[in-house]
Amino acid sequence: MTIRCDSAINIMTRHLQKNGMTLDPSSLKKVTLKVLATSTHFLNIPFSQRYRGNSTLQAMFGDNQQAQVTGENAAFIPPFTPHTDARQRSVEGATMLAVTALLNDARFVGYLNR
């Protein structure tokens, strides 16, 4: 399964800019994001089938410190539709929630404020 993280990166970029940070590729402070693991679980509840997705994200900071965060999301499967779309949406949503958790992580905020 391919995870499209562009939306999550864009959310992070907008959040940082909204809080007065300038994003510059030549900056001394760098954060590298890596999706370590994803998983999905099918929940077969009558008339409410869904996939529950989990995503673990690692952030490596320029000072060799790191943070690891997780996100969890569920995607409802409308009746009579393929399950693959809901599976993808559950993992992508979990990845976006992991990015949100990173934005609130004390290590991440501390690194940016140094």
N, CA, C and O atoms as a MOPAC input file, in Angstrom:
PM7 MOZYME 1SCF
protein

 N      0.84700 1    -1.16700 1     0.00000 1
 C      0.00000 1     0.00000 1     0.00000 1
 C      0.90200 1     1.24300 1     0.00000 1
 O      1.85200 1     1.32800 1     0.77800 1
 N      0.60400 1     2.17100 1    -0.85000 1
 C      1.35400 1     3.42100 1    -0.90500 1
 C      0.62100 1     4.46800 1    -0.07700 1
 O     -0.58100 1     4.67200 1    -0.24600 1
 N      1.34200 1     5.12800 1     0.81200 1
 C      0.75100 1     6.16500 1     1.65600 1
 C      1.09400 1     7.51400 1     1.06500 1
 O      2.26300 1     7.82300 1     0.83400 1
 N      0.09100 1     8.30100 1     0.82700 1
 C      0.31100 1     9.65000 1     0.31800 1
 C      0.39200 1    10.59300 1     1.51500 1
 O     -0.61000 1    10.86700 1     2.17400 1
 N      1.58900 1    11.07700 1     1.78000 1
 C      1.83100 1    11.91300 1     2.95200 1
 C      1.85600 1    13.39500 1     2.60000 1
 O      2.05300 1    14.23400 1     3.47900 1
 N      1.66000 1    13.72700 1     1.33100 1
 C      1.72800 1    15.13200 1     0.92900 1
 C      0.77100 1    16.00300 1     1.73000 1
 O      1.13600 1    17.10000 1     2.15000 1
 N     -0.44500 1    15.52600 1     1.94300 1
 C     -1.42100 1    16.31600 1     2.70200 1
 C     -0.94500 1    16.54500 1     4.13100 1
 O     -1.08400 1    17.64600 1     4.66400 1
 N     -0.38900 1    15.52100 1     4.74500 1
 C      0.11000 1    15.65600 1     6.11100 1
 C      1.25800 1    16.65700 1     6.17300 1
 O      1.32900 1    17.46500 1     7.09900 1
 N      2.15600 1    16.60900 1     5.19200 1
 C      3.27100 1    17.56200 1     5.14900 1
 C      2.74400 1    18.96900 1     4.94000 1
 O      3.23400 1    19.91000 1     5.56300 1
 N      1.75600 1    19.12900 1     4.07500 1
 C      1.16700 1    20.45900 1     3.84700 1
 C      0.49400 1    21.00100 1     5.09800 1
 O      0.58400 1    22.19400 1     5.38600 1
 N     -0.17700 1    20.13600 1     5.84000 1
 C     -0.80000 1    20.56600 1     7.09900 1
 C      0.27400 1    21.04200 1     8.06800 1
 O      0.11600 1    22.07800 1     8.71300 1
 N      1.36500 1    20.28800 1     8.17100 1
 C      2.45400 1    20.67900 1     9.06800 1
 C      3.05000 1    22.01600 1     8.62600 1
 O      3.30700 1    22.88400 1     9.46000 1
 N      3.26800 1    22.18400 1     7.33900 1
 C      3.84200 1    23.42900 1     6.81500 1
 C      2.94800 1    24.61800 1     7.13400 1
 O      3.42600 1    25.64600 1     7.61500 1
 N      1.65300 1    24.48100 1     6.86700 1
 C      0.71400 1    25.58300 1     7.14700 1
 C      0.68000 1    25.91900 1     8.63500 1
 O      0.64000 1    27.09100 1     9.01000 1
 N      0.69700 1    24.88700 1     9.48400 1
 C      0.66600 1    25.10900 1    10.92800 1
 C      1.90200 1    25.88500 1    11.39000 1
 O      1.79400 1    26.82800 1    12.17400 1
 N      3.07100 1    25.48200 1    10.90000 1
 C      4.30500 1    26.16200 1    11.30000 1
 C      4.31900 1    27.61000 1    10.80000 1
 O      4.71600 1    28.51600 1    11.53300 1
 N      3.89100 1    27.82800 1     9.56200 1
 C      3.85400 1    29.19000 1     9.02200 1
 C      2.83900 1    30.05100 1     9.77300 1
 O      3.08900 1    31.22700 1    10.03800 1
 N      1.71000 1    29.46500 1    10.10900 1
 C      0.66900 1    30.18700 1    10.85300 1
 C      1.18600 1    30.63700 1    12.21800 1
 O      0.74400 1    31.65500 1    12.75000 1
 N      2.12700 1    29.87200 1    12.78200 1
 C      2.70000 1    30.21000 1    14.08000 1
 C      3.98500 1    31.01200 1    13.97100 1
 O      4.78700 1    31.05100 1    14.90400 1
 N      4.17500 1    31.65400 1    12.81900 1
 C      5.26600 1    32.60900 1    12.66000 1
 C      6.60800 1    32.03400 1    12.27000 1
 O      7.61600 1    32.73500 1    12.35300 1
 N      6.65800 1    30.78900 1    11.84800 1
 C      7.94300 1    30.19900 1    11.46200 1
 C      8.13700 1    30.33500 1     9.96000 1
 O      7.19500 1    30.20200 1     9.17900 1
 N      9.36500 1    30.60000 1     9.57900 1
 C      9.72400 1    30.67800 1     8.17200 1
 C     10.34900 1    29.35400 1     7.77000 1
 O     11.28600 1    28.88100 1     8.41400 1
 N      9.82900 1    28.75700 1     6.70700 1
 C     10.36500 1    27.48100 1     6.24600 1
 C     11.34300 1    27.73700 1     5.11200 1
 O     10.99200 1    28.31200 1     4.08200 1
 N     12.58000 1    27.29600 1     5.32300 1
 C     13.65200 1    27.53000 1     4.37000 1
 C     14.47500 1    26.25100 1     4.23100 1
 O     15.02300 1    25.76400 1     5.22000 1
 N     14.57000 1    25.69600 1     3.00800 1
 C     15.33300 1    24.45700 1     2.83200 1
 C     16.80200 1    24.56800 1     3.24800 1
 O     17.43200 1    23.54900 1     3.53300 1
 N     17.35400 1    25.77100 1     3.29000 1
 C     18.76000 1    25.92200 1     3.68100 1
 C     18.91800 1    26.21800 1     5.17700 1
 O     20.00800 1    26.57000 1     5.62800 1
 N     17.85400 1    26.08000 1     5.93000 1
 C     17.87800 1    26.34200 1     7.36600 1
 C     18.81300 1    25.38300 1     8.09500 1
 O     19.05600 1    24.27000 1     7.62900 1
 N     19.33000 1    25.81300 1     9.22500 1
 C     20.19000 1    24.95200 1    10.04000 1
 C     19.38600 1    23.86800 1    10.76500 1
 O     19.91900 1    22.80400 1    11.07900 1
 N     18.12000 1    24.13700 1    11.02500 1
 C     17.27300 1    23.15800 1    11.71100 1
 C     16.54700 1    22.31300 1    10.66200 1
 O     15.88800 1    22.83300 1     9.76200 1
 N     16.68600 1    21.02200 1    10.80600 1
 C     16.07000 1    20.07600 1     9.87000 1
 C     15.25900 1    19.05300 1    10.64600 1
 O     15.64200 1    18.64100 1    11.74100 1
 N     14.13900 1    18.64900 1    10.07100 1
 C     13.32600 1    17.57000 1    10.62300 1
 C     13.03700 1    16.59800 1     9.48000 1
 O     12.48600 1    16.98500 1     8.44900 1
 N     13.40700 1    15.35100 1     9.67000 1
 C     13.15900 1    14.31300 1     8.67100 1
 C     12.06100 1    13.40400 1     9.20000 1
 O     12.17500 1    12.85500 1    10.29600 1
 N     11.00200 1    13.24700 1     8.42200 1
 C      9.88200 1    12.40000 1     8.82600 1
 C      9.96300 1    11.05900 1     8.11000 1
 O     10.29500 1    10.98600 1     6.92700 1
 N      9.65200 1     9.99800 1     8.85600 1
 C      9.67700 1     8.66000 1     8.28600 1
 C      8.50900 1     7.86000 1     8.86800 1
 O      8.33900 1     7.80200 1    10.08600 1
 N      7.72500 1     7.25900 1     8.01300 1
 C      6.66200 1     6.37400 1     8.47600 1
 C      7.29900 1     5.01900 1     8.77100 1
 O      7.78300 1     4.34200 1     7.86300 1
 N      7.29500 1     4.62900 1    10.04200 1
 C      7.93400 1     3.38200 1    10.46500 1
 C      7.05100 1     2.16700 1    10.23300 1
 O      7.53000 1     1.12900 1     9.77500 1
 N      5.77400 1     2.28600 1    10.54200 1
 C      4.88400 1     1.13000 1    10.43900 1
 C      3.45400 1     1.59300 1    10.24900 1
 O      3.04000 1     2.62400 1    10.77800 1
 N      2.71300 1     0.81600 1     9.48900 1
 C      1.27400 1     1.03700 1     9.34700 1
 C      0.57200 1    -0.31000 1     9.46900 1
 O      1.15000 1    -1.35700 1     9.17700 1
 N     -0.65400 1    -0.26600 1     9.89300 1
 C     -1.45100 1    -1.49300 1     9.94600 1
 C     -2.92100 1    -1.12700 1     9.81900 1
 O     -3.33100 1    -0.00800 1    10.12500 1
 N     -3.70200 1    -2.09300 1     9.36100 1
 C     -5.14800 1    -1.90700 1     9.29300 1
 C     -5.82700 1    -3.13600 1     9.88200 1
 O     -5.31000 1    -4.25200 1     9.82200 1
 N     -6.98200 1    -2.89700 1    10.44200 1
 C     -7.80300 1    -3.96800 1    10.99800 1
 C     -9.22400 1    -3.75500 1    10.50600 1
 O     -9.76400 1    -2.65200 1    10.60200 1
 N     -9.82200 1    -4.80100 1     9.98700 1
 C    -11.19800 1    -4.73400 1     9.50000 1
 C    -12.15500 1    -4.99900 1    10.64900 1
 O    -12.02100 1    -5.99500 1    11.36000 1
 N    -13.11300 1    -4.11500 1    10.82900 1
 C    -14.13000 1    -4.28300 1    11.86700 1
 C    -15.45400 1    -4.57600 1    11.17200 1
 O    -15.99600 1    -3.72400 1    10.46900 1
 N    -15.96100 1    -5.76600 1    11.36900 1
 C    -17.18600 1    -6.18500 1    10.70300 1
 C    -18.37500 1    -5.99600 1    11.63800 1
 O    -18.82400 1    -6.93500 1    12.29400 1
 N    -18.86000 1    -4.79500 1    11.68600 1
 C    -20.03800 1    -4.45800 1    12.48300 1
 C    -21.19400 1    -4.30100 1    11.49300 1
 O    -21.07300 1    -3.51500 1    10.55300 1
 N    -22.29200 1    -5.00800 1    11.66300 1
 C    -23.37900 1    -4.90800 1    10.68900 1
 C    -23.80900 1    -3.45200 1    10.43500 1
 O    -24.08000 1    -2.69400 1    11.36600 1
 N    -23.85900 1    -3.09600 1     9.16800 1
 C    -24.23100 1    -1.76600 1     8.68000 1
 C    -23.27700 1    -0.66700 1     9.13400 1
 O    -23.58400 1     0.51800 1     9.00300 1
 N    -22.12700 1    -1.05400 1     9.66300 1
 C    -21.12900 1    -0.06900 1    10.08500 1
 C    -19.72200 1    -0.64900 1     9.93300 1
 O    -18.88200 1    -0.50900 1    10.82100 1
 N    -19.48000 1    -1.29900 1     8.80100 1
 C    -18.16400 1    -1.87500 1     8.57200 1
 C    -17.14500 1    -0.76200 1     8.38400 1
 O    -17.44100 1     0.28400 1     7.80600 1
 N    -15.94100 1    -1.00900 1     8.88400 1
 C    -14.89600 1     0.00400 1     8.77100 1
 C    -13.52400 1    -0.63100 1     8.89000 1
 O    -13.37300 1    -1.75500 1     9.36800 1
 N    -12.53900 1     0.11000 1     8.44700 1
 C    -11.14200 1    -0.23800 1     8.67200 1
 C    -10.58800 1     0.71000 1     9.72500 1
 O    -10.82900 1     1.91700 1     9.68500 1
 N     -9.85500 1     0.15500 1    10.65200 1
 C     -9.14000 1     0.96300 1    11.63500 1
 C     -7.67700 1     0.92600 1    11.24100 1
 O     -7.07400 1    -0.14200 1    11.13800 1
 N     -7.10400 1     2.12500 1    11.01800 1
 C     -5.71400 1     2.21800 1    10.60300 1
 C     -4.84500 1     2.80300 1    11.69600 1
 O     -5.27700 1     3.67600 1    12.44800 1
 N     -3.62100 1     2.31800 1    11.77900 1
 C     -2.62100 1     2.83500 1    12.71300 1
 C     -1.37200 1     3.20500 1    11.92400 1
 O     -1.01700 1     2.54000 1    10.95100 1
 N     -0.71900 1     4.26500 1    12.35400 1
 C      0.50400 1     4.69200 1    11.69300 1
 C      1.48200 1     5.19400 1    12.75700 1
 O      1.11100 1     5.95900 1    13.64800 1
 N      2.73000 1     4.75400 1    12.64900 1
 C      3.78800 1     5.20300 1    13.55100 1
 C      4.76000 1     6.04400 1    12.74500 1
 O      5.27700 1     5.60900 1    11.71600 1
 N      4.99800 1     7.24900 1    13.22500 1
 C      5.82700 1     8.22700 1    12.52200 1
 C      7.04400 1     8.56300 1    13.37100 1
 O      6.93000 1     8.77700 1    14.57800 1
 N      8.20400 1     8.60800 1    12.73700 1
 C      9.43600 1     8.98100 1    13.42600 1
 C      9.89900 1    10.32400 1    12.86300 1
 O      9.90500 1    10.53200 1    11.65000 1
 N     10.28400 1    11.22600 1    13.75500 1
 C     10.85500 1    12.51400 1    13.36000 1
 C     12.29100 1    12.55300 1    13.85700 1
 O     12.55100 1    12.42900 1    15.05400 1
 N     13.20700 1    12.72400 1    12.93200 1
 C     14.62500 1    12.85800 1    13.27200 1
 C     14.97500 1    14.33300 1    13.17500 1
 O     14.77900 1    14.95900 1    12.13400 1
 N     15.49600 1    14.88700 1    14.26700 1
 C     15.84600 1    16.29400 1    14.30600 1
 C     17.30500 1    16.48100 1    13.92200 1
 O     18.10300 1    15.54700 1    13.99700 1
 N     17.64100 1    17.68900 1    13.51300 1
 C     18.99800 1    18.00000 1    13.09500 1
 C     20.04000 1    17.83100 1    14.17500 1
 O     21.22500 1    17.71500 1    13.86500 1
 N     19.63700 1    17.81200 1    15.44000 1
 C     20.59500 1    17.64400 1    16.54700 1
 C     20.68900 1    16.17900 1    16.99500 1
 O     21.12700 1    15.89300 1    18.10900 1
 N     20.28000 1    15.27100 1    16.13200 1
 C     20.32900 1    13.81700 1    16.35400 1
 C     19.35200 1    13.30100 1    17.40300 1
 O     19.44000 1    12.14000 1    17.80100 1
 N     18.43300 1    14.12800 1    17.85600 1
 C     17.37000 1    13.64000 1    18.72400 1
 C     16.23300 1    13.15700 1    17.83200 1
 O     16.20000 1    13.44100 1    16.63500 1
 N     15.30600 1    12.42400 1    18.43400 1
 C     14.17300 1    11.94400 1    17.66100 1
 C     12.92300 1    11.86000 1    18.51400 1
 O     12.98400 1    11.84000 1    19.74300 1
 N     11.80800 1    11.81100 1    17.84500 1
 C     10.51600 1    11.61900 1    18.49800 1
 C      9.74200 1    10.58700 1    17.68100 1
 O      9.86500 1    10.52300 1    16.45800 1
 N      8.95900 1     9.79900 1    18.36800 1
 C      8.12000 1     8.81700 1    17.69500 1
 C      6.69100 1     9.00500 1    18.17200 1
 O      6.42900 1     9.02900 1    19.37500 1
 N      5.77300 1     9.13800 1    17.23700 1
 C      4.36600 1     9.36700 1    17.55400 1
 C      3.51300 1     8.38900 1    16.75700 1
 O      3.94500 1     7.85600 1    15.73500 1
 N      2.30600 1     8.16600 1    17.23700 1
 C      1.38200 1     7.27600 1    16.53300 1
 C      0.06100 1     7.99100 1    16.28900 1
 O     -0.29100 1     8.93800 1    16.99300 1
 N     -0.64600 1     7.53000 1    15.30400 1
 C     -1.98000 1     8.02400 1    15.00800 1
 C     -2.89200 1     6.84900 1    14.72100 1
 O     -2.45500 1     5.81500 1    14.21700 1
 N     -4.15100 1     7.01800 1    15.04400 1
 C     -5.14300 1     5.96900 1    14.80600 1
 C     -6.37500 1     6.61100 1    14.20200 1
 O     -6.80400 1     7.67900 1    14.63800 1
 N     -6.94400 1     5.96000 1    13.19900 1
 C     -8.08000 1     6.52500 1    12.48600 1
 C     -8.97100 1     5.37800 1    12.01000 1
 O     -8.50100 1     4.25700 1    11.81800 1
 N    -10.24300 1     5.66400 1    11.82400 1
 C    -11.16500 1     4.67400 1    11.26700 1
 C    -11.81800 1     5.25400 1    10.02000 1
 O    -12.11800 1     6.44700 1     9.96300 1
 N    -12.03400 1     4.40900 1     9.03200 1
 C    -12.69800 1     4.81300 1     7.79800 1
 C    -13.90100 1     3.90300 1     7.57000 1
 O    -13.76700 1     2.68600 1     7.44400 1
 N    -15.04800 1     4.50600 1     7.52100 1
 C    -16.31300 1     3.80700 1     7.30400 1
 C    -16.37300 1     3.29600 1     5.87100 1
 O    -15.89300 1     3.95800 1     4.95100 1
 N    -16.95400 1     2.13300 1     5.68400 1
 C    -17.12600 1     1.56500 1     4.35100 1
 C    -18.60000 1     1.68500 1     3.98300 1
 O    -19.43700 1     0.98000 1     4.54600 1
 N    -18.92500 1     2.57200 1     3.04500 1
 C    -20.32600 1     2.65400 1     2.60500 1
 C    -20.76500 1     1.31700 1     2.00400 1
 O    -19.95400 1     0.62100 1     1.39300 1
 N    -22.01500 1     0.95800 1     2.16900 1
 C    -22.49200 1    -0.32200 1     1.63200 1
 C    -22.24600 1    -0.44100 1     0.12700 1
 O    -22.38400 1     0.53200 1    -0.61500 1
 N    -21.88200 1    -1.64200 1    -0.31000 1
 C    -21.70900 1    -1.99000 1    -1.72500 1
 C    -20.57100 1    -1.22300 1    -2.40600 1
 O    -20.65900 1    -0.91400 1    -3.59400 1
 N    -19.51700 1    -0.91900 1    -1.66900 1
 C    -18.35400 1    -0.26400 1    -2.27100 1
 C    -17.11800 1    -1.10600 1    -1.98500 1
 O    -17.10900 1    -1.91100 1    -1.05300 1
 N    -16.06400 1    -0.91500 1    -2.79700 1
 C    -14.83700 1    -1.68300 1    -2.53600 1
 C    -14.19200 1    -1.28700 1    -1.21700 1
 O    -14.24200 1    -0.12300 1    -0.82100 1
 N    -13.59000 1    -2.24800 1    -0.54100 1
 C    -12.96100 1    -2.00600 1     0.75500 1
 C    -11.59900 1    -1.33300 1     0.62500 1
 O    -11.12100 1    -0.73100 1     1.58600 1
 N    -10.97000 1    -1.42200 1    -0.53500 1
 C     -9.60300 1    -0.91900 1    -0.66700 1
 C     -9.51900 1     0.57600 1    -0.41500 1
 O     -8.54900 1     1.02900 1     0.19300 1
 N    -10.48800 1     1.35600 1    -0.85300 1
 C    -10.46000 1     2.79500 1    -0.64500 1
 C    -10.51800 1     3.13100 1     0.84300 1
 O     -9.77800 1     3.99500 1     1.31300 1
 N    -11.38400 1     2.45900 1     1.58100 1
 C    -11.50600 1     2.71600 1     3.01400 1
 C    -10.22500 1     2.32000 1     3.74500 1
 O     -9.81700 1     2.98300 1     4.69900 1
 N     -9.60600 1     1.25600 1     3.29900 1
 C     -8.34900 1     0.82800 1     3.92100 1
 C     -7.28000 1     1.90400 1     3.74100 1
 O     -6.57700 1     2.24900 1     4.69100 1
 N     -7.15900 1     2.43000 1     2.53500 1
 C     -6.19700 1     3.48900 1     2.23900 1
 C     -6.51100 1     4.74300 1     3.06000 1
 O     -5.61100 1     5.35300 1     3.63700 1
 N     -7.77600 1     5.11900 1     3.10800 1
 C     -8.16300 1     6.31900 1     3.85800 1
 C     -7.88100 1     6.18400 1     5.34100 1
 O     -7.51400 1     7.15900 1     5.99700 1
 N     -8.05300 1     4.96400 1     5.88400 1
 C     -7.80900 1     4.78200 1     7.31800 1
 C     -6.33300 1     4.99700 1     7.65400 1
 O     -6.01400 1     5.60200 1     8.67800 1
 N     -5.43400 1     4.50800 1     6.80000 1
 C     -3.99900 1     4.66900 1     7.05200 1
 C     -3.56100 1     6.10900 1     6.81300 1
 O     -2.77300 1     6.65100 1     7.58700 1
 N     -4.06200 1     6.73400 1     5.74900 1
 C     -3.69700 1     8.12500 1     5.48700 1
 C     -4.19500 1     9.04200 1     6.60100 1
 O     -3.49300 1     9.96600 1     7.01200 1
 N     -5.40600 1     8.78400 1     7.08700 1
 C     -5.91800 1     9.56800 1     8.20800 1
 C     -5.09700 1     9.36600 1     9.46600 1
 O     -4.84900 1    10.31400 1    10.21100 1
 N     -4.67400 1     8.12800 1     9.70400 1
 C     -3.83400 1     7.84000 1    10.87000 1
 C     -2.49400 1     8.55900 1    10.75400 1
 O     -1.96700 1     9.05100 1    11.75200 1
 N     -1.94200 1     8.62400 1     9.54800 1
 C     -0.67300 1     9.33100 1     9.33500 1
 C     -0.84300 1    10.82100 1     9.58600 1
 O      0.02200 1    11.45100 1    10.19400 1
 N     -1.94700 1    11.38600 1     9.12500 1
 C     -2.20300 1    12.80700 1     9.38000 1
 C     -2.36500 1    13.07500 1    10.87700 1
 O     -1.90800 1    14.10500 1    11.37300 1
 N     -3.00900 1    12.16300 1    11.59500 1
 C     -3.15200 1    12.33600 1    13.04100 1
 C     -1.81000 1    12.17500 1    13.75000 1
 O     -1.57600 1    12.81400 1    14.77600 1
 N     -0.93600 1    11.34000 1    13.22200 1
 C      0.41000 1    11.21100 1    13.79300 1
 C      1.18700 1    12.51000 1    13.59800 1
 O      1.91000 1    12.93700 1    14.49800 1
 N      1.04400 1    13.14300 1    12.43200 1
 C      1.70100 1    14.44000 1    12.19900 1
 C      1.15800 1    15.47800 1    13.17400 1
 O      1.91800 1    16.28300 1    13.71100 1
 N     -0.14000 1    15.46200 1    13.40100 1
 C     -0.73800 1    16.38500 1    14.37700 1
 C     -0.17200 1    16.13100 1    15.76800 1
 O      0.11500 1    17.07700 1    16.50200 1
 N     -0.01000 1    14.86000 1    16.13600 1
 C      0.58100 1    14.53600 1    17.43700 1
 C      2.01400 1    15.05300 1    17.51800 1
 O      2.45300 1    15.51400 1    18.57200 1
 N      2.74000 1    14.97600 1    16.40700 1
 C      4.11000 1    15.48700 1    16.38600 1
 C      4.13000 1    16.99300 1    16.61000 1
 O      4.99900 1    17.49700 1    17.32100 1
 N      3.19300 1    17.71400 1    16.01800 1
 C      3.14100 1    19.17100 1    16.19300 1
 C      2.91900 1    19.55300 1    17.65600 1
 O      3.27400 1    20.65500 1    18.07500 1
 N      2.33800 1    18.65000 1    18.42200 1
 C      2.09700 1    18.89600 1    19.84900 1
 C      3.12900 1    18.22700 1    20.74800 1
 O      3.04400 1    18.33700 1    21.97100 1
 N      4.09400 1    17.54300 1    20.16500 1
 C      5.10500 1    16.82400 1    20.92800 1
 C      6.11300 1    17.81300 1    21.53300 1
 O      6.63100 1    18.68000 1    20.83000 1
 N      6.38600 1    17.68100 1    22.82200 1
 C      7.28100 1    18.61000 1    23.52500 1
 C      8.69200 1    18.60200 1    22.94500 1
 O      9.34600 1    19.64400 1    22.90300 1
 N      9.16900 1    17.44200 1    22.49700 1
 C     10.52000 1    17.37100 1    21.91400 1
 C     10.59600 1    18.14400 1    20.60400 1
 O     11.57900 1    18.83500 1    20.33900 1
 N      9.55800 1    18.02400 1    19.79000 1
 C      9.51100 1    18.73500 1    18.50300 1
 C      9.44100 1    20.24400 1    18.73000 1
 O     10.19800 1    21.00700 1    18.13000 1
 N      8.53000 1    20.66500 1    19.59700 1
 C      8.36900 1    22.09400 1    19.88900 1
 C      9.66200 1    22.65100 1    20.51000 1
 O     10.10300 1    23.74500 1    20.15900 1
 N     10.26000 1    21.88800 1    21.43400 1
 C     11.49600 1    22.31200 1    22.05500 1
 C     12.62600 1    22.47400 1    21.04800 1
 O     13.39600 1    23.43100 1    21.13000 1
 N     12.73200 1    21.55000 1    20.10200 1
 C     13.77300 1    21.64500 1    19.07600 1
 C     13.58000 1    22.90000 1    18.22400 1
 O     14.54200 1    23.60600 1    17.92300 1
 N     12.35200 1    23.16900 1    17.84300 1
 C     12.09900 1    24.34800 1    17.01100 1
 C     12.30700 1    25.65100 1    17.77100 1
 O     12.67300 1    26.66200 1    17.17200 1
 N     12.07800 1    25.64100 1    19.08200 1
 C     12.21900 1    26.85900 1    19.87900 1
 C     13.66300 1    27.13700 1    20.31400 1
 O     13.95900 1    28.23600 1    20.78300 1
 N     14.55900 1    26.16400 1    20.16800 1
 C     15.96200 1    26.38200 1    20.56700 1
 C     16.66000 1    27.34300 1    19.64300 1
 O     17.84000 1    27.63600 1    19.83400 1

